[in-house]
Amino acid sequence: MPRKGNCFDNATAENFFGIMKSELLYAEEFESPEAFMKALEVY
């Protein structure tokens, strides 16, 4: 767990998930959660 007041602990993870959302999640519409999970494995 990150220390209180240290905002740079999650910077890498937040950056990765932000990029992943813009490239994968928001780029296409998925028919089901399973279809998203399959696309996520490929990503």
ABEGO torsion letter per residue (X at the ends): XBBBGBAAAAAAAAAAAAAAAAAAAAABBBABAAAAAAAAAAX
